[in-house]
Amino acid sequence: MSKDYEMNIKVLKALGEINRLKIVDMLSSGEKCACIILESFQFTQPTLSHHMKVLMDSGIVKCRKEGTWIYYSLDHKLCSDFLSFLKNILE
């Protein structure tokens, strides 16, 4: 078990905003196109881009480009490591 506090605090900060937490919840059911994510919110595409950048910089979300479309998904390895980190410090 790694206690990489700096990496994990980035995830906590990224999840500390309601819209980003909702985006992560959406991605928990699988990969989503940016257009599908955007339909669920009342903000602009640049705002979505900002939220996705924060989530990707934290490592919790990854993306892939297919033509002009961008698809986002959770990084399951990082999510698992993050859950282990929380479990170890909270028990």
Backbone atoms as SQL, in Angstrom:
CREATE TABLE atoms (id INTEGER PRIMARY KEY, chain TEXT, resi INTEGER, resn TEXT, atom TEXT, x REAL, y REAL, z REAL);
INSERT INTO atoms VALUES
  (1, 'A', 1, 'MET', 'N', 0.851, -1.191, 0.000),
  (2, 'A', 1, 'MET', 'CA', 0.000, 0.000, 0.000),
  (3, 'A', 1, 'MET', 'C', 0.886, 1.239, 0.000),
  (4, 'A', 2, 'SER', 'N', 0.664, 2.045, -0.980),
  (5, 'A', 2, 'SER', 'CA', 1.432, 3.288, -1.085),
  (6, 'A', 2, 'SER', 'C', 0.650, 4.421, -0.438),
  (7, 'A', 3, 'LYS', 'N', 1.339, 5.199, 0.361),
  (8, 'A', 3, 'LYS', 'CA', 0.711, 6.379, 0.956),
  (9, 'A', 3, 'LYS', 'C', 1.221, 7.609, 0.229),
  (10, 'A', 4, 'ASP', 'N', 0.920, 7.670, -1.050),
  (11, 'A', 4, 'ASP', 'CA', 1.322, 8.809, -1.862),
  (12, 'A', 4, 'ASP', 'C', 0.316, 9.931, -1.621),
  (13, 'A', 5, 'TYR', 'N', 0.574, 10.715, -0.593),
  (14, 'A', 5, 'TYR', 'CA', -0.366, 11.764, -0.197),
  (15, 'A', 5, 'TYR', 'C', -0.572, 12.805, -1.291),
  (16, 'A', 6, 'GLU', 'N', 0.493, 13.202, -1.963),
  (17, 'A', 6, 'GLU', 'CA', 0.375, 14.247, -2.982),
  (18, 'A', 6, 'GLU', 'C', -0.519, 13.809, -4.135),
  (19, 'A', 7, 'MET', 'N', -0.351, 12.579, -4.605),
  (20, 'A', 7, 'MET', 'CA', -1.184, 12.074, -5.695),
  (21, 'A', 7, 'MET', 'C', -2.638, 11.975, -5.248),
  (22, 'A', 8, 'ASN', 'N', -2.848, 11.479, -4.062),
  (23, 'A', 8, 'ASN', 'CA', -4.210, 11.285, -3.575),
  (24, 'A', 8, 'ASN', 'C', -4.909, 12.594, -3.251),
  (25, 'A', 9, 'ILE', 'N', -4.183, 13.607, -2.822),
  (26, 'A', 9, 'ILE', 'CA', -4.818, 14.900, -2.549),
  (27, 'A', 9, 'ILE', 'C', -5.297, 15.534, -3.842),
  (28, 'A', 10, 'LYS', 'N', -4.610, 15.284, -4.961),
  (29, 'A', 10, 'LYS', 'CA', -5.078, 15.778, -6.262),
  (30, 'A', 10, 'LYS', 'C', -6.436, 15.172, -6.605),
  (31, 'A', 11, 'VAL', 'N', -6.595, 13.890, -6.315),
  (32, 'A', 11, 'VAL', 'CA', -7.878, 13.226, -6.571),
  (33, 'A', 11, 'VAL', 'C', -8.954, 13.820, -5.662),
  (34, 'A', 12, 'LEU', 'N', -8.630, 13.984, -4.386),
  (35, 'A', 12, 'LEU', 'CA', -9.608, 14.551, -3.452),
  (36, 'A', 12, 'LEU', 'C', -10.038, 15.957, -3.871),
  (37, 'A', 13, 'LYS', 'N', -9.070, 16.771, -4.296),
  (38, 'A', 13, 'LYS', 'CA', -9.400, 18.128, -4.736),
  (39, 'A', 13, 'LYS', 'C', -10.263, 18.096, -5.988),
  (40, 'A', 14, 'ALA', 'N', -9.943, 17.202, -6.916),
  (41, 'A', 14, 'ALA', 'CA', -10.738, 17.090, -8.142),
  (42, 'A', 14, 'ALA', 'C', -12.172, 16.673, -7.827),
  (43, 'A', 15, 'LEU', 'N', -12.337, 15.782, -6.861),
  (44, 'A', 15, 'LEU', 'CA', -13.671, 15.298, -6.501),
  (45, 'A', 15, 'LEU', 'C', -14.418, 16.264, -5.586),
  (46, 'A', 16, 'GLY', 'N', -13.735, 17.305, -5.125),
  (47, 'A', 16, 'GLY', 'CA', -14.321, 18.254, -4.188),
  (48, 'A', 16, 'GLY', 'C', -15.187, 19.315, -4.841),
  (49, 'A', 17, 'GLU', 'N', -15.611, 19.100, -6.054),
  (50, 'A', 17, 'GLU', 'CA', -16.497, 20.030, -6.762),
  (51, 'A', 17, 'GLU', 'C', -17.673, 19.212, -7.268),
  (52, 'A', 18, 'ILE', 'N', -18.884, 19.675, -7.041),
  (53, 'A', 18, 'ILE', 'CA', -20.075, 18.866, -7.291),
  (54, 'A', 18, 'ILE', 'C', -20.212, 18.392, -8.738),
  (55, 'A', 19, 'ASN', 'N', -19.926, 19.245, -9.702),
  (56, 'A', 19, 'ASN', 'CA', -20.058, 18.830, -11.101),
  (57, 'A', 19, 'ASN', 'C', -19.042, 17.765, -11.474),
  (58, 'A', 20, 'ARG', 'N', -17.819, 17.886, -10.967),
  (59, 'A', 20, 'ARG', 'CA', -16.817, 16.861, -11.249),
  (60, 'A', 20, 'ARG', 'C', -17.177, 15.541, -10.578),
  (61, 'A', 21, 'LEU', 'N', -17.732, 15.612, -9.388),
  (62, 'A', 21, 'LEU', 'CA', -18.173, 14.388, -8.719),
  (63, 'A', 21, 'LEU', 'C', -19.292, 13.721, -9.515),
  (64, 'A', 22, 'LYS', 'N', -20.203, 14.513, -10.054),
  (65, 'A', 22, 'LYS', 'CA', -21.291, 13.974, -10.892),
  (66, 'A', 22, 'LYS', 'C', -20.735, 13.361, -12.182),
  (67, 'A', 23, 'ILE', 'N', -19.720, 13.990, -12.760),
  (68, 'A', 23, 'ILE', 'CA', -19.098, 13.441, -13.971),
  (69, 'A', 23, 'ILE', 'C', -18.466, 12.088, -13.673),
  (70, 'A', 24, 'VAL', 'N', -17.750, 11.987, -12.559),
  (71, 'A', 24, 'VAL', 'CA', -17.142, 10.712, -12.174),
  (72, 'A', 24, 'VAL', 'C', -18.230, 9.660, -11.957),
  (73, 'A', 25, 'ASP', 'N', -19.331, 10.049, -11.344),
  (74, 'A', 25, 'ASP', 'CA', -20.455, 9.131, -11.161),
  (75, 'A', 25, 'ASP', 'C', -20.961, 8.639, -12.518),
  (76, 'A', 26, 'MET', 'N', -21.103, 9.547, -13.473),
  (77, 'A', 26, 'MET', 'CA', -21.538, 9.149, -14.823),
  (78, 'A', 26, 'MET', 'C', -20.558, 8.163, -15.449),
  (79, 'A', 27, 'LEU', 'N', -19.272, 8.429, -15.281),
  (80, 'A', 27, 'LEU', 'CA', -18.257, 7.573, -15.891),
  (81, 'A', 27, 'LEU', 'C', -18.124, 6.227, -15.194),
  (82, 'A', 28, 'SER', 'N', -18.665, 6.120, -13.984),
  (83, 'A', 28, 'SER', 'CA', -18.573, 4.845, -13.267),
  (84, 'A', 28, 'SER', 'C', -19.349, 3.739, -13.983),
  (85, 'A', 29, 'SER', 'N', -20.290, 4.127, -14.862),
  (86, 'A', 29, 'SER', 'CA', -21.040, 3.112, -15.613),
  (87, 'A', 29, 'SER', 'C', -20.406, 2.820, -16.965),
  (88, 'A', 30, 'GLY', 'N', -19.277, 3.489, -17.273),
  (89, 'A', 30, 'GLY', 'CA', -18.568, 3.200, -18.517),
  (90, 'A', 30, 'GLY', 'C', -18.171, 4.459, -19.256),
  (91, 'A', 31, 'GLU', 'N', -17.412, 4.249, -20.316),
  (92, 'A', 31, 'GLU', 'CA', -16.892, 5.346, -21.137),
  (93, 'A', 31, 'GLU', 'C', -18.034, 6.172, -21.730),
  (94, 'A', 32, 'LYS', 'N', -17.810, 7.503, -21.771),
  (95, 'A', 32, 'LYS', 'CA', -18.820, 8.417, -22.318),
  (96, 'A', 32, 'LYS', 'C', -18.139, 9.423, -23.243),
  (97, 'A', 33, 'CYS', 'N', -18.860, 9.772, -24.297),
  (98, 'A', 33, 'CYS', 'CA', -18.427, 10.834, -25.193),
  (99, 'A', 33, 'CYS', 'C', -18.663, 12.173, -24.489),
  (100, 'A', 34, 'ALA', 'N', -17.802, 13.151, -24.761),
  (101, 'A', 34, 'ALA', 'CA', -17.959, 14.474, -24.155),
  (102, 'A', 34, 'ALA', 'C', -19.344, 15.043, -24.427),
  (103, 'A', 35, 'CYS', 'N', -19.884, 14.799, -25.620),
  (104, 'A', 35, 'CYS', 'CA', -21.208, 15.338, -25.964),
  (105, 'A', 35, 'CYS', 'C', -22.299, 14.773, -25.055),
  (106, 'A', 36, 'ILE', 'N', -22.184, 13.519, -24.675),
  (107, 'A', 36, 'ILE', 'CA', -23.167, 12.890, -23.772),
  (108, 'A', 36, 'ILE', 'C', -23.043, 13.478, -22.371),
  (109, 'A', 37, 'ILE', 'N', -21.828, 13.678, -21.921),
  (110, 'A', 37, 'ILE', 'CA', -21.617, 14.283, -20.598),
  (111, 'A', 37, 'ILE', 'C', -22.200, 15.684, -20.579),
  (112, 'A', 38, 'LEU', 'N', -21.915, 16.448, -21.618),
  (113, 'A', 38, 'LEU', 'CA', -22.372, 17.842, -21.686),
  (114, 'A', 38, 'LEU', 'C', -23.891, 17.953, -21.639),
  (115, 'A', 39, 'GLU', 'N', -24.593, 16.996, -22.225),
  (116, 'A', 39, 'GLU', 'CA', -26.070, 17.018, -22.234),
  (117, 'A', 39, 'GLU', 'C', -26.660, 16.982, -20.828),
  (118, 'A', 40, 'SER', 'N', -25.906, 16.461, -19.871),
  (119, 'A', 40, 'SER', 'CA', -26.415, 16.294, -18.504),
  (120, 'A', 40, 'SER', 'C', -26.207, 17.526, -17.630),
  (121, 'A', 41, 'PHE', 'N', -25.583, 18.557, -18.178),
  (122, 'A', 41, 'PHE', 'CA', -25.246, 19.732, -17.374),
  (123, 'A', 41, 'PHE', 'C', -25.741, 21.008, -18.036),
  (124, 'A', 42, 'GLN', 'N', -25.861, 22.042, -17.222),
  (125, 'A', 42, 'GLN', 'CA', -26.276, 23.358, -17.698),
  (126, 'A', 42, 'GLN', 'C', -25.085, 24.292, -17.798),
  (127, 'A', 43, 'PHE', 'N', -23.991, 23.814, -18.410),
  (128, 'A', 43, 'PHE', 'CA', -22.851, 24.687, -18.620),
  (129, 'A', 43, 'PHE', 'C', -22.303, 24.489, -20.024),
  (130, 'A', 44, 'THR', 'N', -21.352, 25.337, -20.391),
  (131, 'A', 44, 'THR', 'CA', -20.834, 25.361, -21.758),
  (132, 'A', 44, 'THR', 'C', -19.742, 24.314, -21.973),
  (133, 'A', 45, 'GLN', 'N', -19.410, 24.094, -23.232),
  (134, 'A', 45, 'GLN', 'CA', -18.354, 23.152, -23.578),
  (135, 'A', 45, 'GLN', 'C', -17.007, 23.570, -22.978),
  (136, 'A', 46, 'PRO', 'N', -16.642, 24.879, -22.985),
  (137, 'A', 46, 'PRO', 'CA', -15.372, 25.252, -22.332),
  (138, 'A', 46, 'PRO', 'C', -15.353, 24.928, -20.834),
  (139, 'A', 47, 'THR', 'N', -16.498, 25.046, -20.177),
  (140, 'A', 47, 'THR', 'CA', -16.571, 24.696, -18.751),
  (141, 'A', 47, 'THR', 'C', -16.374, 23.196, -18.576),
  (142, 'A', 48, 'LEU', 'N', -17.001, 22.404, -19.459),
  (143, 'A', 48, 'LEU', 'CA', -16.789, 20.953, -19.401),
  (144, 'A', 48, 'LEU', 'C', -15.310, 20.635, -19.617),
  (145, 'A', 49, 'SER', 'N', -14.695, 21.295, -20.584),
  (146, 'A', 49, 'SER', 'CA', -13.270, 21.060, -20.848),
  (147, 'A', 49, 'SER', 'C', -12.421, 21.346, -19.612),
  (148, 'A', 50, 'HIS', 'N', -12.756, 22.414, -18.906),
  (149, 'A', 50, 'HIS', 'CA', -12.023, 22.740, -17.672),
  (150, 'A', 50, 'HIS', 'C', -12.181, 21.614, -16.645),
  (151, 'A', 51, 'HIS', 'N', -13.424, 21.177, -16.420),
  (152, 'A', 51, 'HIS', 'CA', -13.656, 20.106, -15.442),
  (153, 'A', 51, 'HIS', 'C', -12.915, 18.831, -15.846),
  (154, 'A', 52, 'MET', 'N', -12.941, 18.500, -17.136),
  (155, 'A', 52, 'MET', 'CA', -12.282, 17.278, -17.580),
  (156, 'A', 52, 'MET', 'C', -10.766, 17.395, -17.439),
  (157, 'A', 53, 'LYS', 'N', -10.219, 18.570, -17.663),
  (158, 'A', 53, 'LYS', 'CA', -8.783, 18.782, -17.480),
  (159, 'A', 53, 'LYS', 'C', -8.388, 18.552, -16.021),
  (160, 'A', 54, 'VAL', 'N', -9.179, 19.079, -15.100),
  (161, 'A', 54, 'VAL', 'CA', -8.889, 18.880, -13.676),
  (162, 'A', 54, 'VAL', 'C', -8.944, 17.391, -13.340),
  (163, 'A', 55, 'LEU', 'N', -9.959, 16.690, -13.834),
  (164, 'A', 55, 'LEU', 'CA', -10.098, 15.254, -13.557),
  (165, 'A', 55, 'LEU', 'C', -8.954, 14.458, -14.190),
  (166, 'A', 56, 'MET', 'N', -8.549, 14.832, -15.397),
  (167, 'A', 56, 'MET', 'CA', -7.438, 14.121, -16.044),
  (168, 'A', 56, 'MET', 'C', -6.108, 14.433, -15.367),
  (169, 'A', 57, 'ASP', 'N', -5.910, 15.681, -14.961),
  (170, 'A', 57, 'ASP', 'CA', -4.670, 16.040, -14.258),
  (171, 'A', 57, 'ASP', 'C', -4.532, 15.300, -12.931),
  (172, 'A', 58, 'SER', 'N', -5.668, 14.977, -12.312),
  (173, 'A', 58, 'SER', 'CA', -5.628, 14.221, -11.058),
  (174, 'A', 58, 'SER', 'C', -5.342, 12.744, -11.320),
  (175, 'A', 59, 'GLY', 'N', -5.551, 12.312, -12.561),
  (176, 'A', 59, 'GLY', 'CA', -5.306, 10.919, -12.933),
  (177, 'A', 59, 'GLY', 'C', -6.529, 10.035, -12.866),
  (178, 'A', 60, 'ILE', 'N', -7.610, 10.512, -12.299),
  (179, 'A', 60, 'ILE', 'CA', -8.786, 9.662, -12.102),
  (180, 'A', 60, 'ILE', 'C', -9.548, 9.395, -13.405),
  (181, 'A', 61, 'VAL', 'N', -9.398, 10.300, -14.383),
  (182, 'A', 61, 'VAL', 'CA', -10.072, 10.162, -15.671),
  (183, 'A', 61, 'VAL', 'C', -9.029, 10.142, -16.781),
  (184, 'A', 62, 'LYS', 'N', -9.278, 9.313, -17.770),
  (185, 'A', 62, 'LYS', 'CA', -8.427, 9.291, -18.960),
  (186, 'A', 62, 'LYS', 'C', -9.309, 9.523, -20.183),
  (187, 'A', 63, 'CYS', 'N', -8.683, 9.884, -21.296),
  (188, 'A', 63, 'CYS', 'CA', -9.469, 10.143, -22.498),
  (189, 'A', 63, 'CYS', 'C', -8.801, 9.512, -23.704),
  (190, 'A', 64, 'ARG', 'N', -9.619, 9.344, -24.724),
  (191, 'A', 64, 'ARG', 'CA', -9.104, 8.888, -26.007),
  (192, 'A', 64, 'ARG', 'C', -9.869, 9.650, -27.079),
  (193, 'A', 65, 'LYS', 'N', -9.204, 9.902, -28.179),
  (194, 'A', 65, 'LYS', 'CA', -9.813, 10.643, -29.273),
  (195, 'A', 65, 'LYS', 'C', -10.086, 9.675, -30.410),
  (196, 'A', 66, 'GLU', 'N', -11.272, 9.809, -30.992),
  (197, 'A', 66, 'GLU', 'CA', -11.648, 8.995, -32.142),
  (198, 'A', 66, 'GLU', 'C', -12.243, 9.946, -33.174),
  (199, 'A', 67, 'GLY', 'N', -11.455, 10.296, -34.166),
  (200, 'A', 67, 'GLY', 'CA', -11.884, 11.308, -35.125),
  (201, 'A', 67, 'GLY', 'C', -12.001, 12.653, -34.428),
  (202, 'A', 68, 'THR', 'N', -13.171, 13.247, -34.510),
  (203, 'A', 68, 'THR', 'CA', -13.383, 14.534, -33.832),
  (204, 'A', 68, 'THR', 'C', -13.995, 14.364, -32.445),
  (205, 'A', 69, 'TRP', 'N', -14.281, 13.137, -32.055),
  (206, 'A', 69, 'TRP', 'CA', -14.935, 12.861, -30.779),
  (207, 'A', 69, 'TRP', 'C', -13.908, 12.546, -29.705),
  (208, 'A', 70, 'ILE', 'N', -14.215, 12.971, -28.482),
  (209, 'A', 70, 'ILE', 'CA', -13.364, 12.652, -27.329),
  (210, 'A', 70, 'ILE', 'C', -14.191, 11.806, -26.364),
  (211, 'A', 71, 'TYR', 'N', -13.629, 10.698, -25.954),
  (212, 'A', 71, 'TYR', 'CA', -14.288, 9.777, -25.037),
  (213, 'A', 71, 'TYR', 'C', -13.523, 9.750, -23.724),
  (214, 'A', 72, 'TYR', 'N', -14.275, 9.793, -22.626),
  (215, 'A', 72, 'TYR', 'CA', -13.688, 9.810, -21.290),
  (216, 'A', 72, 'TYR', 'C', -14.073, 8.544, -20.531),
  (217, 'A', 73, 'SER', 'N', -13.157, 8.086, -19.700),
  (218, 'A', 73, 'SER', 'CA', -13.428, 6.925, -18.844),
  (219, 'A', 73, 'SER', 'C', -12.614, 7.066, -17.562),
  (220, 'A', 74, 'LEU', 'N', -13.011, 6.298, -16.574),
  (221, 'A', 74, 'LEU', 'CA', -12.258, 6.273, -15.318),
  (222, 'A', 74, 'LEU', 'C', -11.009, 5.428, -15.494),
  (223, 'A', 75, 'ASP', 'N', -9.952, 5.809, -14.836),
  (224, 'A', 75, 'ASP', 'CA', -8.740, 4.995, -14.775),
  (225, 'A', 75, 'ASP', 'C', -8.953, 4.041, -13.598),
  (226, 'A', 76, 'HIS', 'N', -9.351, 2.814, -13.912),
  (227, 'A', 76, 'HIS', 'CA', -9.748, 1.869, -12.862),
  (228, 'A', 76, 'HIS', 'C', -8.602, 1.501, -11.926),
  (229, 'A', 77, 'LYS', 'N', -7.378, 1.480, -12.431),
  (230, 'A', 77, 'LYS', 'CA', -6.228, 1.192, -11.559),
  (231, 'A', 77, 'LYS', 'C', -6.063, 2.303, -10.526),
  (232, 'A', 78, 'LEU', 'N', -6.116, 3.557, -10.988),
  (233, 'A', 78, 'LEU', 'CA', -5.970, 4.671, -10.054),
  (234, 'A', 78, 'LEU', 'C', -7.136, 4.689, -9.066),
  (235, 'A', 79, 'CYS', 'N', -8.339, 4.423, -9.549),
  (236, 'A', 79, 'CYS', 'CA', -9.506, 4.402, -8.653),
  (237, 'A', 79, 'CYS', 'C', -9.342, 3.341, -7.571),
  (238, 'A', 80, 'SER', 'N', -8.868, 2.176, -7.956),
  (239, 'A', 80, 'SER', 'CA', -8.645, 1.104, -6.996),
  (240, 'A', 80, 'SER', 'C', -7.571, 1.482, -5.974),
  (241, 'A', 81, 'ASP', 'N', -6.480, 2.074, -6.465),
  (242, 'A', 81, 'ASP', 'CA', -5.410, 2.516, -5.553),
  (243, 'A', 81, 'ASP', 'C', -5.924, 3.594, -4.602),
  (244, 'A', 82, 'PHE', 'N', -6.743, 4.498, -5.107),
  (245, 'A', 82, 'PHE', 'CA', -7.301, 5.579, -4.292),
  (246, 'A', 82, 'PHE', 'C', -8.228, 5.022, -3.213),
  (247, 'A', 83, 'LEU', 'N', -9.066, 4.064, -3.590),
  (248, 'A', 83, 'LEU', 'CA', -9.959, 3.443, -2.595),
  (249, 'A', 83, 'LEU', 'C', -9.152, 2.720, -1.517),
  (250, 'A', 84, 'SER', 'N', -8.090, 2.044, -1.915),
  (251, 'A', 84, 'SER', 'CA', -7.223, 1.371, -0.933),
  (252, 'A', 84, 'SER', 'C', -6.580, 2.381, 0.003),
  (253, 'A', 85, 'PHE', 'N', -6.119, 3.505, -0.554),
  (254, 'A', 85, 'PHE', 'CA', -5.532, 4.571, 0.248),
  (255, 'A', 85, 'PHE', 'C', -6.528, 5.065, 1.292),
  (256, 'A', 86, 'LEU', 'N', -7.744, 5.370, 0.843),
  (257, 'A', 86, 'LEU', 'CA', -8.766, 5.847, 1.791),
  (258, 'A', 86, 'LEU', 'C', -9.086, 4.813, 2.857),
  (259, 'A', 87, 'LYS', 'N', -9.222, 3.567, 2.435),
  (260, 'A', 87, 'LYS', 'CA', -9.531, 2.502, 3.378),
  (261, 'A', 87, 'LYS', 'C', -8.446, 2.393, 4.439),
  (262, 'A', 88, 'ASN', 'N', -7.196, 2.469, 4.007),
  (263, 'A', 88, 'ASN', 'CA', -6.078, 2.329, 4.952),
  (264, 'A', 88, 'ASN', 'C', -5.952, 3.497, 5.915),
  (265, 'A', 89, 'ILE', 'N', -6.274, 4.701, 5.477),
  (266, 'A', 89, 'ILE', 'CA', -6.126, 5.817, 6.414),
  (267, 'A', 89, 'ILE', 'C', -7.366, 6.017, 7.277),
  (268, 'A', 90, 'LEU', 'N', -8.508, 5.456, 6.872),
  (269, 'A', 90, 'LEU', 'CA', -9.739, 5.658, 7.637),
  (270, 'A', 90, 'LEU', 'C', -10.066, 4.503, 8.569),
  (271, 'A', 91, 'GLU', 'N', -9.378, 3.418, 8.434),
  (272, 'A', 91, 'GLU', 'CA', -9.661, 2.272, 9.338),
  (273, 'A', 91, 'GLU', 'C', -8.711, 2.253, 10.509);
